Amino acid sequence: MCEGGRAAASMARTASASRRQPEPTSLAVDEAGGRASRRPRGWKAVGFMIGLYLAIAMALNAFAQPVTNYLIKRYNMKPNAATDVANIFSGTYSFSPVVGAFVADAFCGRFWTLLFGAVAAFVAMVVITLSATIRQLKPPSCSDVARQAGTCAGPSGLHRAVLYIGMALLVVATGGANPTSLPFGADQFDYDASSNEANERREEPAGLKRFYNWYYVVTMMAAFMALTFIAYIQDKVSWGLGFGIPTALVVVTFVVFLAGTPLYVYVRPAGSIFSSVARVLVASCRKWRLRLPHPRDARQQQALLYNPPVAGTSRVFKLPLTLQLSFLNKAAIVVHLGGGADQLHALTMDLHMGKRFTIPPVSIAAIFNLAIVLFVPVYDLIIARAAQRVTKVEGGITVLQRQGVGLAISGMALVVAAVVERRRRASALDNGGTSPLSVFLLAPQLAVMGISAAFNMIGQMEFYNTEFPDQMRTLANAAFYCAQGASSYLATLVVNIVNARTRRRGGGQGWVPDDINAGKLDYFYYAMAVFAVINFVYFLVCSYFYRYKGEPQEAADSPSATPEAVLMKH
């Protein structure tokens, strides 16, 4: 499939190149390994693919967000069993992009891996829709009273098999679509891929920087629709229709995506970074007895070891010499903790929106997504442009500054959450466990957290796609999603540790018990705000030592300085 796909991609590039205009060009790799210049398509190409991004994200969220509730209400699973299945699914779901990134880089390329992920998403949603619709593929319906009494008939082997097949296909779809969507879209914009010398920083076009913003807006819009419109249909109408709508949307946008194939820039897979690292390690072990030339001068050593002659039309990229820290803390746990607890709060608050209409508890989290959807255009079109006039920096502030602002705001969001939680708990205790306060009292903390994500998460995405080597761009996007999965496990660990410590000190059930009215969740939020401050200070230290990709590096004059450069062949 990959070989045929690359041939088709090559034909599409040849046809497009014949229409090339004398404008600045980006570079795509032909099938022979050479360079084929073509006119960049930018937003014209992205227009064909953005709908598919939204549809896939909506389909994944339509199942992943309410999966625990779905397993309990529709499959009559016990809460603990449903939670275990959901956790396994969530972990596999979050780490699967690493496999997809490896396949894209080493074998199929971004386009065909994305295409395969889209097909897998459609098939998965068809299976899940059928499992929620056909009577023979699901357990018999059960009332809430019978469910609480534990007398509901559980799922049979066939029911579980169909459900797990659908979930496995969703994992495959995530592995194919999530790590490749953003890099493939970025490939469509004009930048000189050959300008990758160690002393020459590649500048991004304004359109590419804007694409990072709007890509995140689209994914948040999809999550917002899944948490509101789709969640309401699932809760009030039927699960089958709630899954069927995003399935149909995937089909329509997939056809539009295929219509744009003649316009796309296709970058040939260049091999996985893992194999390159393995070769470096093996070669280093074999040559450990040899002496390095110019051991006290990193620049001269790099010139001798990492500047081979370029033969023919092959493209050779290398990492610039760097002597400083490059790992930045993502602080994903801050975002995760805020989003998960808000749904528990919603269960103990007034869910009415107006006199007759009530929202599903899961829908309150949509305020987080809505805040991002509303704030990013304001930032992109007004704030960033105004800041750019002052700072003279493309986009108003640098990528690291954008992440830093997001981290600072996340600490503020936790303080707001603590204040609101104190008021909610007091009201609930005064009214028999259910607060008469509106669930929309949670809106301020979710909105502030959304603004934090608009700075921090988009800054991370741009950092991955601009500062990582070209060969690692797909893998870098996979790492972004893996960080979200790791945050889920880390959040559970932190909660368990906090509960264990607070129980020992006379805290009753701990700060974060199953019954949140019996806990001290506001104390927990304050503690997390303190950690957010520590995290922010750590980020500032790392940022101080970081040097952007392609910035001139100081020569190392001391024996302790060792060159950190790797030959990357594309």
FIFI-158425 format. One record per residue (C-alpha): residue number from 1; x, y, z. Coordinates in Angstrom, 3 decimals. Each point is the difference from the previous one (the first is absolute). Example, Ala and Ser with C-alpha at 12.3 -4.5 7.8 and 13.67 -1.06 7.14 Angstrom:
<pts>
seq,X,Y,Z
1,12.300,-4.500,7.800
2,1.370,3.440,-0.660
</pts>
This chain:
<pts>
seq,X,Y,Z
1,0.000,0.000,0.000
2,2.839,2.379,0.891
3,1.881,-0.639,-3.268
4,-3.084,0.636,-2.111
5,-0.780,3.054,2.077
6,3.442,1.501,-0.552
7,-0.322,-0.553,-3.749
8,-3.346,1.810,-0.035
9,1.439,2.793,2.088
10,2.914,0.333,-2.446
11,-2.396,0.282,-2.972
12,-1.974,2.686,1.846
13,3.181,1.969,0.693
14,1.098,-0.256,-3.656
15,-3.334,1.335,-1.240
16,0.082,2.844,2.485
17,3.604,0.905,-0.800
18,-0.916,0.583,-3.649
19,-2.226,2.857,1.187
20,2.726,1.558,2.161
21,0.204,3.811,0.095
22,3.175,2.065,0.602
23,-0.737,0.428,3.703
24,1.947,-1.078,3.080
25,-0.275,-3.783,0.181
26,0.055,-2.667,2.651
27,1.690,-3.334,-0.599
28,-1.564,-3.428,-0.241
29,2.011,-3.155,-0.514
30,-0.499,-2.037,-3.132
31,-0.013,-3.781,-0.008
32,3.621,-0.179,-1.106
33,1.081,1.818,3.117
34,0.677,3.292,-1.767
35,-1.583,3.417,0.409
36,-3.040,1.045,-1.960
37,-0.961,3.668,0.268
38,-3.653,0.857,-0.144
39,-2.267,2.857,0.818
40,-1.173,-0.116,3.624
41,-3.758,-0.212,0.447
42,-0.305,1.162,3.606
43,-3.560,0.815,1.031
44,-1.416,-1.181,-3.324
45,1.179,-3.532,0.753
46,-0.902,0.221,3.678
47,-3.560,0.936,-0.978
48,-0.485,-3.515,-1.394
49,1.346,-1.752,3.081
50,-1.249,2.114,2.913
51,-3.487,-1.518,-0.147
52,1.440,-3.505,0.355
53,2.006,1.150,3.026
54,-3.179,1.254,1.642
55,-2.017,-3.123,-0.869
56,2.596,-2.458,1.301
57,0.487,1.997,3.199
58,-3.767,0.155,0.537
59,-0.379,-3.744,-0.605
60,2.790,-0.851,2.434
61,-1.363,2.353,2.669
62,-3.575,-1.216,-0.513
63,1.086,-3.389,1.328
64,3.071,0.721,2.139
65,-1.598,2.716,2.155
66,-3.087,-1.917,1.236
67,1.526,-3.503,-0.222
68,-0.364,-0.785,3.728
69,-3.608,1.209,0.064
70,-0.710,-1.961,-3.179
71,1.387,-3.245,1.424
72,-2.057,0.383,3.179
73,-3.298,1.115,-1.543
74,-0.017,-1.888,-3.293
75,2.118,-3.078,0.758
76,-1.122,-0.388,3.619
77,3.581,-0.282,1.250
78,0.821,0.502,3.652
79,1.564,3.429,0.688
80,3.395,-1.444,0.924
81,0.070,-2.300,-3.045
82,-1.057,2.860,-2.277
83,2.695,2.250,1.476
84,2.660,-2.672,-0.552
85,-0.996,-0.464,-3.645
86,-0.109,3.773,-0.530
87,3.460,0.444,1.565
88,1.515,-2.709,-2.184
89,-1.609,1.550,-3.053
90,1.148,3.493,0.982
91,3.596,-1.069,0.554
92,0.235,-1.956,-3.263
93,-1.835,2.804,-1.798
94,2.544,2.569,1.224
95,3.157,-1.978,-0.768
96,-1.023,-1.402,-3.397
97,1.208,3.136,-1.881
98,3.587,-1.120,0.663
99,-0.574,-3.080,-2.158
100,-1.740,2.085,-2.656
101,2.875,2.478,-0.045
102,2.509,-2.829,-0.480
103,-2.007,-1.431,-2.916
104,-0.346,3.427,-1.617
105,3.686,0.874,0.307
106,1.418,-3.395,-0.933
107,-2.414,-1.416,-2.557
108,-3.161,1.698,-1.265
109,0.446,3.739,0.440
110,-2.381,2.434,1.679
111,-2.683,0.078,-2.693
112,-0.586,-3.727,-0.232
113,0.195,-0.526,3.744
114,-2.597,2.763,0.475
115,-2.150,-1.555,-2.717
116,0.180,-3.402,1.695
117,-0.907,1.592,3.347
118,-3.055,1.658,-1.561
119,-1.208,-3.315,-1.468
120,0.562,-1.727,3.342
121,-1.983,2.753,1.760
122,-2.938,-0.506,-2.370
123,-0.016,-3.796,0.383
124,0.342,0.326,3.798
125,-2.931,2.381,0.255
126,-2.127,-2.266,-2.222
127,0.711,-2.936,2.323
128,-0.725,2.072,3.123
129,-3.195,1.436,-1.527
130,-1.231,-3.501,-0.872
131,0.863,-1.246,3.486
132,-2.149,2.783,1.480
133,-2.876,-0.554,-2.449
134,-0.451,-3.702,-0.815
135,-1.772,-1.858,2.804
136,2.050,-3.185,-0.380
137,3.293,1.887,0.457
138,-0.792,1.556,3.384
139,-1.395,-1.066,3.379
140,-3.714,0.601,0.681
141,-0.914,3.421,1.340
142,-0.049,0.431,3.761
143,-1.595,2.598,2.272
144,1.982,2.133,2.413
145,-1.676,-1.743,2.952
146,0.982,-3.468,-1.253
147,3.497,1.248,-0.772
148,0.463,1.265,3.533
149,-1.340,-3.308,1.338
150,2.522,-1.893,-2.151
151,-2.626,-2.147,-1.781
152,0.716,1.127,-3.583
153,1.167,-2.598,-2.530
154,3.638,0.616,-0.887
155,1.544,-0.138,-3.482
156,0.569,-3.387,-1.627
157,3.176,-1.107,-1.754
158,-1.379,1.146,-3.366
159,-0.956,3.385,1.405
160,3.476,0.513,1.429
161,1.708,-1.206,-3.178
162,-1.845,2.498,-2.234
163,0.567,2.825,2.472
164,3.707,-0.734,0.396
165,0.488,-0.265,-3.776
166,-1.467,3.477,-0.378
167,2.189,1.349,2.791
168,3.109,-1.635,-1.509
169,-0.747,1.576,-3.371
170,-0.346,3.390,1.699
171,3.446,-0.507,1.509
172,1.342,-0.769,-3.499
173,-1.744,3.103,-1.363
174,1.556,2.153,2.705
175,3.438,-1.431,-0.720
176,-0.360,0.842,-3.673
177,-1.716,3.387,0.125
178,1.255,1.825,3.109
179,3.784,0.062,-0.643
180,-0.319,0.746,-3.731
181,-2.823,2.566,-0.283
182,1.956,3.032,1.160
183,3.328,-0.831,-1.746
184,-1.751,-0.771,-3.288
185,-1.830,3.313,0.169
186,3.256,1.791,0.802
187,1.592,-1.601,-3.079
188,-2.365,2.017,-2.186
189,1.478,3.379,0.954
190,2.920,1.758,-1.609
191,3.297,-0.331,1.769
192,3.425,-0.813,-1.346
193,0.632,-3.509,1.228
194,3.559,0.133,-1.311
195,0.987,2.863,2.326
196,0.970,-2.136,2.945
197,3.597,0.936,0.611
198,1.244,0.220,3.567
199,0.542,3.743,-0.135
200,-3.175,0.898,-1.908
201,-3.354,0.025,1.736
202,-2.959,-0.820,-2.206
203,-2.761,2.572,0.302
204,-3.624,-1.086,-0.099
205,-2.478,1.724,-2.295
206,-2.843,1.799,1.726
207,-2.500,-2.441,-1.504
208,1.678,-2.964,1.671
209,-0.036,1.640,3.434
210,-3.687,0.763,-0.485
211,-0.638,-3.582,-1.058
212,1.204,-1.262,3.388
213,-2.549,2.256,1.714
214,-2.934,-0.953,-2.194
215,0.808,-3.706,0.032
216,-0.376,0.020,3.779
217,-3.213,2.022,-0.327
218,-1.437,-2.641,-2.339
219,0.828,-2.863,2.382
220,-1.523,1.921,2.910
221,-3.085,0.796,-2.075
222,-0.387,-3.730,-0.693
223,0.287,-0.791,3.715
224,-2.512,2.760,0.811
225,-2.552,-1.418,-2.443
226,0.559,-3.520,1.364
227,-0.518,1.203,3.579
228,-3.147,2.019,-0.759
229,-2.029,-0.908,-3.085
230,1.125,-3.642,-0.267
231,-0.051,-0.542,3.782
232,-3.576,1.287,0.189
233,-1.132,-2.379,-2.760
234,1.732,-2.917,1.721
235,-1.543,0.847,3.358
236,-3.509,1.023,-1.070
237,-0.657,-1.733,-3.357
238,2.134,-3.073,-0.745
239,3.605,-1.133,0.092
240,-0.238,-1.346,-3.541
241,-0.970,3.376,-1.472
242,2.655,1.710,2.127
243,2.667,-2.211,-1.571
244,-1.574,-0.016,-3.478
245,0.170,3.765,-0.561
246,3.816,0.301,0.285
247,0.312,-3.200,-2.081
248,-1.903,1.634,-2.860
249,2.083,3.156,0.375
250,3.202,-2.042,-0.379
251,-1.258,-1.386,-3.326
252,-0.869,3.423,-1.441
253,3.250,1.678,1.029
254,2.028,-3.014,-1.147
255,-1.333,0.476,-3.548
256,0.947,3.695,0.139
257,3.472,-0.931,1.285
258,0.562,-2.359,-2.945
259,-1.096,2.724,-2.435
260,2.949,2.104,1.109
261,2.704,-2.610,-0.681
262,1.330,1.744,-3.165
263,0.779,3.088,2.082
264,1.851,-1.570,2.919
265,3.727,0.078,0.646
266,1.205,-3.536,0.681
267,3.205,-0.574,1.953
268,1.578,-3.386,-0.478
269,0.580,-2.129,3.138
270,3.652,0.265,0.911
271,0.393,-2.729,2.585
272,-0.610,-0.083,3.712
273,2.122,1.981,2.433
274,0.324,-3.165,2.100
275,2.035,-1.760,-2.662
276,2.260,3.038,-0.375
277,0.608,0.161,3.745
278,0.702,-3.738,0.091
279,2.607,0.355,-2.762
280,1.677,2.842,1.866
281,0.166,-2.052,3.200
282,1.423,-3.042,-1.794
283,2.591,2.091,-1.843
284,1.009,1.749,3.233
285,0.526,-3.337,1.762
286,2.072,-1.353,-2.875
287,2.232,3.100,-0.103
288,0.313,0.657,3.731
289,3.813,-0.357,-0.145
290,0.439,2.740,-2.635
291,0.895,3.545,1.025
292,-2.216,2.923,-0.948
293,1.587,2.774,-2.093
294,0.202,3.414,1.668
295,-1.368,-1.220,3.362
296,-0.055,3.573,1.366
297,-1.665,1.689,-2.966
298,-3.548,-1.149,-0.693
299,-0.353,2.100,-3.153
300,3.079,-1.425,-1.713
301,-0.927,-3.492,1.101
302,-3.463,0.413,-1.482
303,1.479,1.283,-3.265
304,2.103,-3.150,-0.338
305,-2.479,-2.600,1.178
306,-3.401,1.291,-1.099
307,0.532,1.758,-3.336
308,0.307,-2.754,-2.636
309,-0.201,0.937,-3.688
310,-3.513,-0.138,-1.492
311,-0.127,-2.226,-3.059
312,-2.630,0.067,-2.732
313,-3.407,1.306,0.953
314,-0.378,-1.580,3.415
315,-1.010,2.223,2.878
316,2.085,-0.029,3.157
317,-1.191,1.686,3.176
318,1.825,0.205,3.291
319,-0.702,1.193,3.488
320,1.905,3.164,0.907
321,2.527,-0.227,2.790
322,-1.642,0.741,3.322
323,1.449,0.064,3.483
324,-2.986,0.872,2.130
325,-3.162,-1.485,1.450
326,-2.863,-0.637,-2.373
327,-2.691,-1.762,1.998
328,-2.935,2.068,1.201
329,-2.600,-1.031,2.584
330,-3.462,-0.341,-1.608
331,-2.036,0.343,3.166
332,-2.725,-2.178,-1.555
333,-1.129,-1.165,3.421
334,-1.302,3.473,0.810
335,-2.398,-0.068,-2.942
336,-1.058,-3.597,0.613
337,-0.847,0.420,3.673
338,-2.169,3.032,-0.629
339,-2.039,-1.676,-2.765
340,-0.668,-3.311,1.810
341,-1.204,1.405,3.329
342,-2.416,2.462,-1.591
343,-2.234,-2.830,-1.205
344,-0.201,-1.321,3.571
345,-0.965,3.476,1.178
346,-2.720,0.192,-2.640
347,-1.699,-3.099,1.425
348,-0.557,1.847,3.298
349,-1.235,3.299,-1.487
350,-3.063,1.376,-1.780
351,0.241,-1.062,-3.676
352,-2.856,2.184,-1.245
353,0.552,2.471,-2.816
354,-3.276,1.835,0.084
355,-3.130,-1.396,1.660
356,-0.433,-3.260,-1.925
357,3.236,-0.808,-1.752
358,2.719,-1.945,1.857
359,3.469,-0.709,-1.356
360,1.843,-3.346,0.273
361,2.642,0.179,2.764
362,2.786,-0.680,-2.497
363,-0.954,3.104,-2.001
364,1.349,2.416,2.617
365,3.526,-0.827,-1.186
366,-0.932,1.524,-3.368
367,0.524,3.466,1.515
368,3.730,-0.766,-0.009
369,-0.148,-0.715,-3.744
370,-2.247,2.984,-0.694
371,2.434,2.330,1.767
372,2.772,-1.159,-2.328
373,-2.185,0.282,-3.098
374,-0.950,3.593,0.885
375,3.353,1.190,1.338
376,2.387,-1.267,-2.696
377,-1.514,2.106,-2.833
378,0.102,3.065,2.255
379,3.610,-0.721,0.865
380,1.002,-0.782,-3.575
381,-1.743,2.938,-1.682
382,0.287,2.732,2.659
383,2.318,-0.705,2.937
384,2.855,-1.605,-1.943
385,-0.012,2.705,-2.679
386,0.026,2.763,2.602
387,2.823,-1.689,1.900
388,1.957,-0.498,-3.224
389,0.101,3.749,-0.593
390,1.663,0.413,3.400
391,2.287,-3.038,0.179
392,0.790,-0.300,-3.735
393,-0.290,-3.776,0.463
394,-2.070,-2.076,-2.421
395,-3.187,-0.910,1.868
396,0.581,2.600,2.731
397,1.917,-2.263,2.402
398,2.353,-2.944,-0.369
399,-1.061,-3.626,0.310
400,1.575,-0.347,3.444
401,-1.562,3.224,1.228
402,-3.396,-1.256,-1.144
403,0.425,-3.215,1.981
404,1.141,1.962,3.044
405,-3.085,2.219,-0.087
406,-2.176,-3.106,-0.156
407,1.720,-1.548,3.016
408,-0.452,3.182,2.029
409,-3.705,0.188,-0.854
410,-0.504,-3.679,0.923
411,1.039,0.808,3.569
412,-2.601,2.757,0.106
413,-2.659,-2.431,-1.254
414,0.739,-2.355,2.896
415,-0.421,2.811,2.517
416,-3.364,0.917,-1.573
417,-1.010,-3.692,0.139
418,0.875,-0.152,3.709
419,-2.134,3.051,0.819
420,-2.987,-1.355,-1.971
421,0.329,-3.472,1.534
422,-0.075,1.388,3.523
423,-3.290,1.759,-0.738
424,-1.481,-3.038,-1.793
425,0.832,-2.426,2.818
426,-1.444,2.284,2.673
427,-3.208,0.364,-2.004
428,-0.256,-3.771,-0.585
429,0.487,-0.822,3.683
430,-2.730,2.473,0.940
431,-2.461,-1.610,-2.443
432,0.329,-3.731,0.558
433,2.902,-0.643,-2.367
434,-1.322,1.703,-3.151
435,0.806,3.658,-0.517
436,-2.739,2.301,-1.338
437,2.726,2.049,-1.659
438,0.041,-0.012,-3.787
439,2.560,-2.242,-1.670
440,1.092,3.030,-2.006
441,1.727,1.263,3.138
442,2.834,-2.230,-1.275
443,0.227,2.024,-3.208
444,2.646,2.533,1.184
445,2.598,-2.614,0.948
446,-0.613,-1.967,-3.208
447,0.263,3.161,-2.089
448,3.275,1.027,1.655
449,1.356,-3.515,-0.504
450,-1.023,0.209,-3.657
451,1.907,3.262,-0.440
452,2.976,-1.662,1.675
453,-0.172,-2.862,-2.518
454,-0.308,2.465,-2.892
455,3.415,1.332,0.972
456,1.760,-3.071,1.345
457,-1.294,-2.884,-2.122
458,0.152,1.849,-3.315
459,3.467,1.219,0.979
460,1.041,-3.591,0.568
461,-1.376,-1.108,-3.367
462,1.872,2.780,-1.781
463,3.147,-0.787,1.984
464,-0.105,-3.657,-1.028
465,-0.532,0.817,-3.675
466,2.624,2.726,-0.286
467,2.767,-0.994,2.406
468,0.133,-3.763,-0.554
469,1.931,-1.279,-3.041
470,-2.106,-0.579,-3.103
471,0.457,-3.750,0.325
472,-1.476,0.068,3.512
473,-2.999,2.266,-0.639
474,-2.569,-2.807,-0.162
475,1.512,-1.683,3.043
476,-0.040,3.320,1.843
477,-3.755,0.320,-0.548
478,-0.406,-3.529,1.309
479,1.918,1.043,3.119
480,-2.495,2.842,0.483
481,-2.871,-2.485,0.231
482,2.028,-2.413,2.123
483,0.511,2.801,2.519
484,-3.765,0.279,0.334
485,-0.269,-3.734,0.624
486,2.824,0.055,2.514
487,-1.721,2.853,1.803
488,-3.036,-2.226,0.599
489,2.123,-2.585,1.788
490,1.982,2.675,1.827
491,-3.207,1.685,1.145
492,-1.214,-3.265,1.524
493,3.340,-0.450,1.754
494,-0.043,3.533,1.414
495,-3.560,-0.356,1.282
496,0.828,-3.314,1.695
497,3.115,1.449,1.645
498,-1.847,3.095,1.211
499,-2.837,-2.109,1.403
500,2.410,-2.328,1.787
501,1.877,2.892,1.584
502,-3.089,1.975,1.035
503,-1.666,-3.063,1.574
504,3.022,-0.498,2.237
505,-0.229,3.567,1.245
506,-3.615,-0.197,1.139
507,-1.574,0.939,-3.300
508,-2.784,-2.562,0.244
509,-0.464,-1.467,-3.488
510,2.728,2.197,-1.412
511,-0.177,3.108,-2.132
512,-1.319,-1.752,-3.137
513,-2.395,-2.805,1.090
514,-2.698,-1.673,-2.084
515,-2.543,2.295,1.677
516,1.418,3.408,-0.882
517,-2.276,1.665,2.566
518,1.866,-1.873,2.743
519,3.420,1.095,-1.222
520,2.073,3.154,-0.237
521,0.376,0.382,-3.725
522,0.662,3.722,0.391
523,3.120,-0.824,2.038
524,1.082,-2.322,-2.778
525,-0.415,2.779,-2.577
526,2.089,2.377,2.126
527,2.727,-2.665,0.280
528,-0.034,-0.448,-3.791
529,0.267,3.775,-0.421
530,3.196,-0.075,2.093
531,1.364,-2.760,-2.238
532,-0.970,2.097,-3.026
533,2.169,2.835,1.327
534,2.932,-2.392,0.506
535,-0.558,-1.366,-3.483
536,-0.016,3.520,-1.441
537,3.332,0.805,1.672
538,1.463,-3.236,-1.389
539,-1.267,0.944,-3.450
540,1.683,3.407,0.236
541,3.328,-1.633,0.860
542,-0.231,-2.398,-2.968
543,-1.066,2.820,-2.315
544,2.970,2.124,1.068
545,2.452,-2.645,-1.172
546,-1.893,-0.995,-3.130
547,1.187,1.141,-3.443
548,-2.388,-0.066,-2.919
549,0.676,-2.334,-2.889
550,2.500,1.555,-2.385
551,1.153,2.762,2.344
552,3.788,0.510,-0.090
553,1.573,-2.068,2.769
554,3.078,1.005,1.942
555,3.054,-2.078,-0.643
556,0.959,-2.324,2.831
557,3.520,0.680,1.225
558,0.031,-2.315,2.997
559,0.761,-3.731,-0.117
560,-3.277,-0.751,1.759
561,-2.057,1.326,-2.907
562,-1.050,-2.810,-2.301
563,-1.667,0.637,-3.378
564,-3.638,-1.078,-0.151
565,-0.618,-0.306,-3.753
566,-1.481,-2.857,-1.958
567,0.048,-0.504,-3.769
568,-3.564,-0.185,-1.271
569,-0.599,-1.264,-3.531
570,-3.321,0.729,-1.716
</pts>
